[in-house]
């Protein structure tokens, strides 16, 4: 996955920078929007994969 090599200290630094940059009131909204974006990206990639499999399938 994308974050397999991310350790505890690196994650803490990333969260601290996000907290300082966005502030405590915007952070939940940023997380929610990031989750939606990742979900939409995964769905799009799944659709592309299905289309490729369907187009390469020999009938």
SULWO-V510738 format. One record per pair of residues at least 4 apart in sequence whose C-alpha atoms are under 8 Angstrom apart, sorted by the first residue. I is the first residue (numbers start at 1). J is the second residue. D is the distance in whole Angstrom. If there is no record, write none. Layout:
BEGIN
I;J;D
I;J;D
END
This chain:
BEGIN
6;10;6
6;11;6
7;11;6
8;12;6
9;13;6
10;14;6
11;15;6
12;16;6
13;17;6
14;18;6
15;19;6
16;20;6
17;21;6
18;22;6
18;23;8
18;27;7
19;23;5
19;24;6
19;27;7
22;26;6
22;27;6
23;27;6
24;28;8
25;29;8
26;30;6
27;31;6
28;32;6
29;33;6
30;34;6
31;35;6
32;36;6
33;37;6
34;38;6
35;39;6
36;40;6
37;41;6
38;42;6
39;43;6
40;44;6
41;45;6
42;46;6
43;47;6
44;48;6
45;49;6
46;50;6
47;51;6
48;52;6
49;53;6
50;54;6
51;55;6
52;56;6
53;57;6
END
